[in-house]
Amino acid sequence: MSNHRFHEAQPLTVGADVELSAETVQHIRALRLQSGASVVLFNGDGCDYAGTLTLQGKKHALVTIESNREVDNESPISVSLGIGMSLGDRMEYAIQKATELGAVAIMPLATERSELRLKGERAEKKQQRWQQIAVSAAEQCGRARVPPVHAPQALTDWLAQVPLTDLRLVLHPEEGLSLRDMPAPLSVTALIGPEGGLSEEDLGLAIKAGFTPAALGPRVLRTETAPVALLSAVQTLWGDY
């Protein structure tokens, strides 16, 4: 199986000649791949599609798909994350690592202490950037399903319509329970605060919405570290580690 793997947001079928997106062609050029190279495409449907690359000038290329296989590396536990939006590259790091560690959906949230505020076109561009981070992470780690990074939303709006899961967790380093003391779930929704954490009001709203305070040890974690620690713990206790 080729190590060169690319995401294409289009239908993929065995026997088809797939014209690659400009972004994929640029990536292929950067890797200095030549016509005849074996590559793998995926579009998020759960399969990898192996084929042969044909370059067509500097800006165009196609792949002739020769076979496909179902990729069976999704975690047995479904974990969705609501993450308080943070400044700088913290959100990008959190989204990248959450994808690698098996999260199935990511919701950027505006909380009381969020310093990053997004609206309109700026919010749309940021969402597109974050989704591409998830796509690139899925390419690298071998996932054939890409977690959606949803449009930024107010915490209160999200709590009013958060999907039903077996367990709802809100990270709280001071008063939270240990994950080891909780019954094994098949699905988890977790809320993680921004830099500075969740305010008492936000925490109260989450608890009222059915979230259980959970602690990841006695130390306070940075907002970009918390998703990594949480997903690693969940996968160790109840997932595929």
C-alpha positions as CSV (number, residue, x, y, z in Angstrom):
1,M,0.0,0.0,0.0
2,S,1.3,3.4,-0.9
3,N,2.4,5.8,1.8
4,H,1.2,8.7,-0.4
5,R,-2.4,9.4,0.7
6,F,-4.6,12.3,-0.3
7,H,-8.1,13.5,0.6
8,E,-10.4,14.3,-2.3
9,A,-13.9,15.7,-1.6
10,Q,-15.6,13.9,-4.5
11,P,-17.1,10.5,-5.4
12,L,-14.5,7.8,-5.8
13,T,-15.1,4.4,-7.6
14,V,-13.0,1.6,-8.8
15,G,-12.2,2.0,-12.5
16,A,-12.7,5.8,-12.5
17,D,-10.2,8.4,-13.7
18,V,-10.3,11.0,-11.0
19,E,-9.1,14.5,-11.7
20,L,-7.4,15.8,-8.6
21,S,-8.1,19.1,-6.9
22,A,-5.6,22.0,-7.2
23,E,-4.6,21.5,-3.6
24,T,-3.8,17.9,-4.1
25,V,-1.8,18.6,-7.3
26,Q,0.2,21.2,-5.4
27,H,0.9,18.7,-2.6
28,I,1.9,16.0,-5.2
29,R,4.3,18.5,-6.9
30,A,5.8,19.3,-3.5
31,L,6.5,15.6,-2.9
32,R,8.0,15.4,-6.4
33,L,5.9,12.4,-7.4
34,Q,6.0,11.3,-11.0
35,S,3.5,9.7,-13.4
36,G,3.2,6.0,-12.6
37,A,3.4,6.5,-8.8
38,S,1.1,4.5,-6.6
39,V,-1.1,6.7,-4.5
40,V,-4.2,6.3,-2.2
41,L,-7.2,8.6,-2.2
42,F,-10.0,8.9,0.4
43,N,-13.1,11.0,0.6
44,G,-14.4,10.3,4.1
45,D,-16.7,7.4,3.2
46,G,-14.6,4.9,5.2
47,C,-12.6,3.4,2.3
48,D,-9.2,3.9,0.8
49,Y,-8.9,3.9,-3.0
50,A,-5.6,2.8,-4.5
51,G,-4.6,3.9,-7.9
52,T,-1.9,5.2,-10.3
53,L,-1.0,8.8,-10.8
54,T,-0.8,10.5,-14.2
55,L,0.6,14.1,-14.3
56,Q,-1.0,16.4,-16.9
57,G,1.1,19.5,-17.1
58,K,2.0,21.6,-14.0
59,K,-1.5,22.2,-12.7
60,H,-3.4,19.0,-13.5
61,A,-3.2,15.4,-12.6
62,L,-5.5,12.4,-12.4
63,V,-5.5,9.0,-10.6
64,T,-6.9,5.9,-12.2
65,I,-8.5,4.0,-9.3
66,E,-7.7,0.3,-9.4
67,S,-9.0,-1.1,-6.0
68,N,-10.5,-0.1,-2.8
69,R,-10.7,-1.4,0.8
70,E,-12.6,-0.6,3.8
71,V,-10.5,1.0,6.6
72,D,-11.3,-0.5,10.0
73,N,-9.4,1.9,12.4
74,E,-12.3,3.9,13.9
75,S,-12.5,3.7,17.7
76,P,-15.3,1.6,19.2
77,I,-16.1,4.6,21.4
78,S,-17.6,7.7,19.8
79,V,-16.2,10.9,21.3
80,S,-17.5,14.3,20.3
81,L,-15.7,17.4,21.7
82,G,-16.9,20.9,22.4
83,I,-13.9,23.1,22.8
84,G,-13.8,26.7,24.0
85,M,-12.2,28.8,21.3
86,S,-8.6,30.0,22.1
87,L,-6.2,32.4,20.5
88,G,-3.1,31.6,18.5
89,D,-2.5,28.0,17.3
90,R,-4.1,26.3,20.3
91,M,-7.3,25.4,18.4
92,E,-5.3,24.1,15.4
93,Y,-3.2,21.9,17.7
94,A,-6.3,20.6,19.6
95,I,-8.2,19.8,16.3
96,Q,-5.2,18.1,14.8
97,K,-4.5,15.9,17.8
98,A,-8.2,15.2,18.5
99,T,-8.5,13.9,14.9
100,E,-5.4,11.6,15.3
101,L,-6.8,10.3,18.6
102,G,-10.2,9.4,17.1
103,A,-12.7,12.2,17.9
104,V,-15.7,11.9,15.6
105,A,-16.9,15.6,15.8
106,I,-15.5,18.9,17.0
107,M,-17.5,22.0,18.0
108,P,-15.7,25.3,18.5
109,L,-17.5,27.2,21.2
110,A,-17.7,30.8,22.3
111,T,-17.7,30.7,26.1
112,E,-17.7,33.6,28.7
113,R,-13.9,33.5,28.9
114,S,-13.1,32.9,25.2
115,E,-10.8,35.6,23.9
116,L,-11.4,34.6,20.3
117,R,-14.6,36.0,18.9
118,L,-15.7,35.1,15.4
119,K,-18.6,36.3,13.3
120,G,-19.6,36.3,9.7
121,E,-17.0,35.8,7.0
122,R,-14.2,35.6,9.5
123,A,-15.9,32.7,11.3
124,E,-16.5,31.0,8.0
125,K,-12.8,31.3,7.0
126,K,-11.7,30.0,10.3
127,Q,-14.0,27.0,10.2
128,Q,-12.6,26.2,6.7
129,R,-9.1,26.4,8.0
130,W,-9.9,24.2,11.0
131,Q,-11.6,21.6,8.8
132,Q,-8.5,21.5,6.6
133,I,-6.4,20.8,9.7
134,A,-8.7,17.8,10.4
135,V,-8.4,16.6,6.8
136,S,-4.6,16.8,6.9
137,A,-4.5,15.0,10.2
138,A,-6.7,12.2,8.8
139,E,-4.4,11.9,5.8
140,Q,-1.4,11.5,8.1
141,C,-2.9,9.1,10.6
142,G,-4.7,6.8,8.2
143,R,-8.3,7.6,9.1
144,A,-10.7,7.2,6.3
145,R,-13.4,9.3,8.0
146,V,-12.8,13.0,8.8
147,P,-14.4,14.4,11.9
148,P,-16.5,17.5,11.0
149,V,-15.4,20.7,12.5
150,H,-18.6,22.6,12.9
151,A,-19.2,26.3,12.6
152,P,-18.4,28.2,15.8
153,Q,-21.4,28.4,18.1
154,A,-22.2,30.0,21.5
155,L,-21.9,27.6,24.4
156,T,-25.5,28.2,25.4
157,D,-26.8,27.4,21.9
158,W,-24.8,24.2,21.8
159,L,-25.9,23.0,25.3
160,A,-29.5,23.5,24.2
161,Q,-29.1,21.0,21.3
162,V,-26.1,18.8,22.2
163,P,-26.5,15.3,20.8
164,L,-27.6,12.5,23.2
165,T,-24.7,10.3,24.2
166,D,-24.1,7.7,27.0
167,L,-21.9,10.1,28.9
168,R,-21.5,13.8,29.0
169,L,-18.4,15.2,30.6
170,V,-17.2,18.7,31.5
171,L,-13.6,19.0,32.5
172,H,-13.2,20.5,36.0
173,P,-9.8,20.0,37.6
174,E,-10.9,20.9,41.1
175,E,-14.1,19.0,41.7
176,G,-14.4,16.4,38.9
177,L,-14.6,12.7,39.3
178,S,-12.0,10.3,37.9
179,L,-12.9,8.6,34.6
180,R,-12.0,5.3,36.3
181,D,-15.0,5.7,38.6
182,M,-17.5,6.0,35.7
183,P,-19.3,3.1,33.9
184,A,-18.0,2.3,30.5
185,P,-19.9,4.2,27.8
186,L,-20.2,3.6,24.0
187,S,-20.4,7.3,23.3
188,V,-19.1,10.5,25.0
189,T,-19.6,14.2,24.6
190,A,-17.0,16.3,26.4
191,L,-16.8,20.0,27.1
192,I,-13.4,21.6,27.4
193,G,-12.9,25.3,28.4
194,P,-10.7,27.9,26.7
195,E,-7.6,29.4,28.2
196,G,-8.7,30.5,31.7
197,G,-11.2,27.6,31.9
198,L,-15.0,27.7,32.1
199,S,-16.6,30.4,34.2
200,E,-18.7,29.3,37.1
201,E,-21.8,30.3,35.1
202,D,-20.7,28.2,32.1
203,L,-19.9,25.3,34.4
204,G,-23.3,25.5,36.0
205,L,-25.1,25.6,32.6
206,A,-23.2,22.5,31.5
207,I,-24.1,20.6,34.7
208,K,-27.7,21.6,34.3
209,A,-27.6,20.2,30.8
210,G,-26.5,16.8,32.2
211,F,-22.7,17.1,32.0
212,T,-20.7,15.4,34.8
213,P,-17.6,17.2,36.1
214,A,-14.5,15.1,35.3
215,A,-10.9,15.6,36.4
216,L,-7.8,14.4,34.5
217,G,-5.5,14.1,37.5
218,P,-4.6,16.7,40.1
219,R,-2.8,19.1,37.7
220,V,-4.4,21.9,35.7
221,L,-4.0,21.3,32.0
222,R,-3.7,23.8,29.2
223,T,-6.7,24.0,26.9
224,E,-4.8,22.5,24.0
225,T,-3.4,19.7,26.2
226,A,-6.8,18.7,27.7
227,P,-8.3,17.1,24.5
228,V,-5.1,15.0,24.1
229,A,-5.2,13.8,27.7
230,L,-9.0,13.2,27.7
231,L,-9.0,11.2,24.4
232,S,-5.9,9.2,25.5
233,A,-7.6,8.3,28.8
234,V,-10.9,7.4,27.1
235,Q,-9.2,5.3,24.5
236,T,-7.2,3.5,27.2
237,L,-10.2,2.9,29.5
238,W,-12.9,2.1,27.0
239,G,-11.5,2.4,23.5
240,D,-8.9,0.7,21.4
241,Y,-5.6,1.3,23.2
